[in-house]
């Protein structure tokens, strides 16, 4: 998904809000001005982090934020599990609830408001726009042997665990894997985070091999490439995965909240609308 000029301006402003270091900001501007038409926002953030380490000695530390939101959603886990299990269609309910977790995004959001996040759980009904995709998703899973969830944020991965529990109940023949980031970037989930929330109880955890807030095939480890290439059904969570994976000729289901103008304009929906789509 190409970077529009408004997206580039937003990426620069986010860095400017973090520091007034002229040299660093000049390099960020140069990276954006000289981007190729195939560069995505996750890749630009990856380059920004490399520059950040050169100028400041380390990448921005989100460890406290990651633990805060993992713990917050873990505290809700049993209540949400009961809500899901009592639903008319527990898997459908779990998919929608897992999508709500995509709100916890310190890359795309200007701010993450806990009250706003918790308020999103007041509506867990599947939208009409989602139902056609859901039917296709069920058909694909029924015929599949392997399933890959490509994860996004901390906190969200607790809800992903609840969704995978229901997926395995509905389709017990599936071998389930979950791909996480290969290193710390923003508040995205790593293998360490996945184990912390118990995601490894329901899926084999695969690190993608790089600290990038998306899934860029050329940057994946050989193991991650193999898993991606051989999975029968792929569900990718979050805007960053959509930006870096869409249009690559893969059959992928995507699920995310539209959290910025680039996405609300593309899908012609209000901010924080949930999207569940299939790309053949």
C-alpha positions as CSV (number, residue, x, y, z in Angstrom):
1,X,0.0,0.0,0.0
2,X,1.8,3.2,-1.2
3,X,2.5,6.1,1.0
4,X,0.5,9.2,0.1
5,X,1.9,12.6,0.8
6,X,-0.5,13.2,3.6
7,X,0.7,9.9,5.1
8,X,4.3,11.0,4.7
9,X,3.6,14.3,6.4
10,X,1.9,12.4,9.3
11,X,4.9,10.1,9.7
12,X,7.3,13.1,9.8
13,X,5.1,15.0,12.3
14,X,5.1,12.0,14.7
15,X,8.9,12.0,14.7
16,X,8.9,15.8,15.1
17,X,6.7,15.5,18.1
18,X,9.2,13.2,19.8
19,X,12.4,15.3,19.3
20,X,13.7,18.6,18.1
21,X,17.1,17.1,17.1
22,X,17.7,18.8,13.7
23,X,20.1,16.2,12.3
24,X,17.7,13.4,13.1
25,X,14.7,15.2,11.7
26,X,16.6,16.1,8.5
27,X,17.4,12.4,8.0
28,X,13.8,11.5,8.5
29,X,12.8,14.1,6.0
30,X,15.3,12.7,3.5
31,X,14.1,9.2,4.0
32,X,10.5,10.2,3.3
33,X,11.4,12.5,0.3
34,X,13.5,9.7,-1.3
35,X,11.1,6.8,-0.7
36,X,10.3,4.5,-3.5
37,X,6.8,4.0,-4.8
38,X,6.8,0.5,-3.2
39,X,7.9,1.6,0.3
40,X,5.2,1.2,3.0
41,X,4.7,2.9,6.3
42,X,6.0,-0.1,8.3
43,X,9.2,-0.1,6.2
44,X,9.7,3.7,6.8
45,X,9.2,3.2,10.5
46,X,11.8,0.5,10.4
47,X,14.2,2.9,8.8
48,X,13.3,5.6,11.3
49,X,14.2,3.2,14.1
50,X,17.6,2.5,12.6
51,X,18.2,6.3,12.5
52,X,16.9,6.7,16.0
53,X,19.5,4.2,17.3
54,X,22.3,6.0,15.5
55,X,21.4,9.4,17.0
56,X,20.1,8.4,20.4
57,X,21.8,5.0,21.1
58,X,18.6,3.0,21.3
59,X,15.2,2.6,19.9
60,X,12.2,4.0,21.7
61,X,11.2,1.9,24.7
62,X,7.6,0.6,24.7
63,X,8.2,-2.2,27.1
64,X,6.1,-0.6,29.9
65,X,3.3,0.2,27.5
66,X,3.3,-3.4,26.2
67,X,3.1,-4.9,29.7
68,X,0.4,-2.4,30.7
69,X,-1.9,-3.4,27.9
70,X,-1.2,-7.1,28.1
71,X,-2.0,-6.9,31.8
72,X,-5.1,-4.8,31.2
73,X,-6.6,-7.3,28.7
74,X,-5.5,-10.3,30.7
75,X,-7.6,-8.9,33.5
76,X,-10.6,-9.0,31.2
77,X,-9.9,-12.4,29.8
78,X,-12.2,-14.6,31.7
79,X,-15.1,-12.2,31.4
80,X,-14.6,-12.0,27.7
81,X,-14.2,-15.7,27.4
82,X,-17.7,-16.2,29.0
83,X,-19.2,-13.6,26.6
84,X,-17.7,-15.4,23.6
85,X,-18.7,-18.9,24.7
86,X,-22.3,-17.7,25.4
87,X,-22.7,-16.1,21.9
88,X,-24.9,-17.6,19.2
89,X,-21.7,-18.0,17.1
90,X,-18.7,-18.0,19.4
91,X,-16.1,-17.8,16.6
92,X,-17.8,-14.8,15.0
93,X,-18.0,-13.1,18.4
94,X,-14.3,-13.9,19.0
95,X,-13.3,-12.4,15.7
96,X,-15.1,-9.2,16.4
97,X,-13.7,-8.9,19.9
98,X,-10.2,-9.7,18.7
99,X,-10.6,-6.8,16.2
100,X,-11.4,-4.4,18.9
101,X,-7.9,-5.0,20.3
102,X,-6.5,-3.5,17.2
103,X,-7.3,-0.1,18.8
104,X,-4.2,-0.4,21.0
105,X,-1.9,1.1,18.4
106,X,0.9,3.5,19.4
107,X,2.0,3.8,15.8
108,X,-1.2,4.9,14.0
109,X,-3.0,6.6,16.8
110,X,-2.2,10.1,18.2
111,X,-3.3,8.8,21.6
112,X,-4.7,5.6,23.0
113,X,-7.6,6.2,25.4
114,X,-8.4,3.4,27.8
115,X,-12.0,4.5,28.2
116,X,-12.5,4.7,24.5
117,X,-10.9,1.2,24.2
118,X,-13.2,-0.3,26.8
119,X,-16.2,1.4,25.3
120,X,-15.7,-0.4,22.0
121,X,-16.7,-3.7,23.7
122,X,-20.3,-2.4,24.0
123,X,-20.8,-3.4,20.4
124,X,-19.6,-6.9,19.4
125,X,-22.1,-7.7,16.7
126,X,-20.8,-8.7,13.3
127,X,-21.5,-6.0,10.8
128,X,-23.4,-6.8,7.5
129,X,-20.2,-5.9,5.6
130,X,-18.3,-8.6,7.5
131,X,-20.7,-11.5,7.0
132,X,-19.8,-12.3,3.4
133,X,-16.1,-12.4,4.3
134,X,-16.9,-14.5,7.4
135,X,-18.7,-17.1,5.3
136,X,-15.7,-17.3,2.9
137,X,-13.4,-17.6,6.0
138,X,-15.4,-20.5,7.3
139,X,-15.3,-22.3,3.9
140,X,-11.6,-21.9,3.7
141,X,-10.9,-23.1,7.2
142,X,-13.2,-26.1,6.8
143,X,-11.0,-27.3,3.9
144,X,-7.6,-26.3,5.4
145,X,-5.0,-28.1,7.3
146,X,-2.8,-25.2,8.4
147,X,-3.8,-21.7,9.7
148,X,-1.5,-18.7,10.2
149,X,-2.4,-15.7,12.3
150,X,-0.2,-12.7,11.7
151,X,-0.3,-10.7,14.9
152,X,-0.1,-7.0,15.5
153,X,-0.2,-5.3,18.9
154,X,0.2,-6.2,22.6
155,X,-3.1,-6.4,24.4
156,X,-4.7,-7.3,21.2
157,X,-2.8,-10.7,21.3
158,X,-4.8,-11.7,24.4
159,X,-8.0,-11.3,22.4
160,X,-6.3,-13.2,19.5
161,X,-5.8,-16.1,21.9
162,X,-9.5,-16.2,22.7
163,X,-10.3,-16.2,18.9
164,X,-7.8,-19.0,18.3
165,X,-9.4,-21.0,21.0
166,X,-12.8,-20.8,19.2
167,X,-11.1,-21.5,15.8
168,X,-9.7,-24.7,17.1
169,X,-13.1,-25.8,18.6
170,X,-14.8,-25.1,15.3
171,X,-12.0,-26.6,13.1
172,X,-10.0,-29.1,15.2
173,X,-8.1,-30.4,12.2
174,X,-6.2,-27.1,11.9
175,X,-2.5,-26.8,12.8
176,X,-2.4,-23.2,14.1
177,X,0.6,-20.9,14.0
178,X,0.9,-17.2,15.1
179,X,3.6,-15.0,13.6
180,X,4.9,-12.1,15.7
181,X,7.6,-9.4,15.2
182,X,11.2,-10.5,15.3
183,X,12.3,-7.7,17.5
184,X,10.9,-4.7,19.5
185,X,9.1,-2.1,17.5
186,X,6.5,0.2,18.8
187,X,4.0,-1.7,20.9
188,X,3.9,-4.7,18.5
189,X,3.9,-8.2,19.9
190,X,7.1,-10.3,20.0
191,X,7.6,-13.9,20.9
192,X,8.3,-12.9,24.5
193,X,5.0,-11.0,24.6
194,X,3.1,-14.0,23.1
195,X,4.4,-16.3,25.7
196,X,3.6,-13.8,28.5
197,X,-0.1,-13.8,27.6
198,X,-0.3,-17.5,26.9
199,X,-0.7,-17.3,23.1
200,X,1.7,-20.2,22.8
201,X,-1.0,-22.4,24.5
202,X,-3.1,-22.2,21.4
203,X,-0.6,-21.7,18.6
204,X,3.0,-22.4,17.6
205,X,4.8,-19.0,17.8
206,X,6.8,-17.9,14.8
207,X,9.0,-14.8,14.9
208,X,9.2,-13.0,11.5
209,X,12.9,-12.4,11.9
210,X,13.0,-8.6,11.9
211,X,11.9,-5.6,14.1
212,X,9.4,-4.2,11.6
213,X,5.8,-3.2,12.3
214,X,4.5,-5.1,9.3
215,X,5.2,-8.2,7.2
216,X,7.6,-7.5,4.3
217,X,8.3,-10.8,2.6
218,X,11.9,-9.9,1.6
219,X,12.7,-9.2,5.2
220,X,11.3,-12.4,6.7
221,X,13.5,-15.2,8.0
222,X,13.6,-18.3,5.9
223,X,11.5,-20.1,8.5
224,X,8.9,-17.3,8.4
225,X,8.8,-17.3,4.6
226,X,8.2,-21.1,4.6
227,X,5.3,-20.8,7.1
228,X,3.8,-17.9,5.1
229,X,4.2,-19.7,1.8
230,X,2.7,-23.0,3.0
231,X,-0.2,-21.9,5.2
232,X,-3.6,-22.8,3.8
233,X,-5.4,-19.9,5.5
234,X,-3.8,-16.6,6.5
235,X,-5.5,-14.0,8.8
236,X,-3.4,-10.8,9.1
237,X,-4.3,-8.3,11.9
238,X,-3.8,-4.6,11.8
239,X,-3.1,-1.7,9.4
240,X,0.6,-2.4,9.2
241,X,0.2,-5.9,8.0
242,X,-2.4,-4.8,5.4
243,X,-0.1,-2.0,4.2
244,X,2.9,-4.3,3.8
245,X,1.1,-7.4,2.5
246,X,-1.8,-6.3,0.3
247,X,-1.4,-6.3,-3.4
248,X,1.3,-9.0,-3.3
249,X,-0.8,-11.7,-5.0
250,X,-1.5,-13.7,-1.8
251,X,-4.9,-15.1,-0.6
252,X,-5.2,-13.3,2.8
253,X,-8.0,-12.4,5.1
254,X,-7.4,-9.0,6.8
255,X,-8.9,-7.7,10.0
256,X,-8.3,-4.2,11.5
257,X,-9.8,-1.0,12.7
258,X,-9.5,2.1,10.5
259,X,-7.4,4.4,12.7
260,X,-6.2,7.1,10.3
261,X,-7.2,9.2,7.3
262,X,-5.4,6.9,4.8
263,X,-7.7,4.0,5.8
264,X,-10.9,5.8,6.4
265,X,-10.6,7.4,2.9
266,X,-9.6,4.1,1.2
267,X,-12.6,2.2,2.7
268,X,-15.0,5.2,2.9
269,X,-15.9,4.7,6.5
270,X,-15.7,6.7,9.8
271,X,-12.7,6.4,12.1
272,X,-12.5,3.2,14.2
273,X,-14.7,1.3,11.8
274,X,-13.8,-2.4,11.8
275,X,-12.8,-4.0,8.5
276,X,-12.8,-7.8,7.7
277,X,-11.9,-8.4,4.1
278,X,-10.6,-11.2,1.8
279,X,-7.9,-10.6,-0.8
280,X,-7.6,-13.3,-3.4
